[in-house]
Amino acid sequence: MATYGEAVKALLRAGFTHRDIIDLTNADGRDAVKKLGEDAIKEESNE
């Protein structure tokens, strides 16, 4: 399980902007950002 910070870094590498992540956090919460970031980390490892 990734930390929030690791998830944010993965999303940035995937092309999200800081603003996208802030808006997502405000709308859906940190858990949603962590889940999306964990999915991005899994995708990175599959490449």
Secondary structure, 3 states (H helix, E strand, C coil): CCCHHHHHHHHHHCCCCHHHHHHHHHHHCHHHHHHHHHHHHHHHHHC
